[in-house]
Each structure stands twice: as C-alpha cells, then as structure tokens.
Amino acid sequence: MKKNVPLAYTMPAACEVSGFGKSSLYLAIAKDELRAKKMGSRTFILAEDLKAWLESKPSAKCTYTND
C-alpha cells in the first residue's frame, strides 16, 4: 500500500523535511532559487520544487584523510 506523499509543505514542514531553517528558505525564495505559493497569509512550497532546489545544491566533498 502506497503511503500518501504531500504535494506541498507549509514553511514549518518544509524546514522540518529539508533540515534548513526558515531564513534560509525565505532567502532562497527571495533570490528566485526556490518557488513558493501563497494561499491567504500562508506560504507553501511544492514538494517537487523543494526537492529540485535541494538537488541543485553542490555535492559535498569529503576532506577526511586517514593519516
């Protein structure tokens, strides 16, 4: 049985699932890096847009050395 996957997240939920703070998400929205939708006073981020924004970030590089 397939679990329901949200189509959109409120800002608090987007912060929780992404691990980013509200300021980081609002900054990304202001820079047109992340799309957001408004319904009344609430801001929503579509799940696919949040995923695309996260995937657009550079890959981490491991600098660990075992000397």
C-alpha positions as CSV (number, residue, x, y, z in Angstrom):
1,M,0.0,0.0,0.0
2,K,1.4,3.4,-1.0
3,K,1.8,6.0,1.7
4,N,0.4,9.5,1.0
5,V,3.1,11.9,-0.1
6,P,2.4,15.6,0.4
7,L,2.1,17.7,-2.7
8,A,3.2,20.9,-0.8
9,Y,4.7,21.8,2.5
10,T,4.0,24.8,4.8
11,M,7.1,26.7,5.8
12,P,7.5,24.9,9.1
13,A,7.0,21.5,7.4
14,A,9.5,22.4,4.6
15,C,12.0,23.3,7.3
16,E,11.5,20.0,9.1
17,V,11.8,17.8,6.0
18,S,14.7,19.7,4.4
19,G,16.8,20.4,7.5
20,F,17.1,24.1,6.6
21,G,15.9,27.0,8.7
22,K,13.1,29.4,7.8
23,S,15.5,32.2,7.0
24,S,17.4,30.0,4.5
25,L,14.2,29.0,2.7
26,Y,12.9,32.6,2.6
27,L,16.3,33.8,1.3
28,A,16.2,31.1,-1.5
29,I,12.6,32.3,-2.4
30,A,13.8,36.0,-2.4
31,K,16.7,35.0,-4.8
32,D,14.2,33.1,-7.1
33,E,16.1,29.9,-6.4
34,L,13.0,28.3,-4.8
35,R,9.4,28.8,-5.8
36,A,6.7,29.3,-3.3
37,K,2.9,29.7,-3.4
38,K,0.7,31.8,-1.3
39,M,-2.8,31.0,0.0
40,G,-4.0,33.8,2.1
41,S,-1.2,34.5,4.6
42,R,0.3,31.0,4.4
43,T,3.3,30.2,2.3
44,F,3.6,26.8,0.7
45,I,6.4,25.1,-1.2
46,L,5.6,22.4,-3.6
47,A,7.3,19.1,-2.8
48,E,8.8,18.8,-6.3
49,D,10.2,22.4,-6.1
50,L,11.8,21.7,-2.7
51,K,13.4,18.6,-4.0
52,A,14.7,20.3,-7.1
53,W,16.1,23.1,-5.1
54,L,17.9,20.7,-2.8
55,E,19.2,18.7,-5.8
56,S,20.6,21.9,-7.4
57,K,23.0,22.4,-4.4
58,P,26.6,21.2,-5.0
59,S,27.6,17.8,-3.8
60,A,29.6,17.6,-0.6
61,K,33.3,16.8,-0.8
62,C,34.9,14.7,1.8
63,T,38.2,16.0,3.0
64,Y,38.8,13.3,5.6
65,T,42.3,11.8,5.5
66,N,43.4,8.8,7.5
67,D,47.0,9.7,8.3
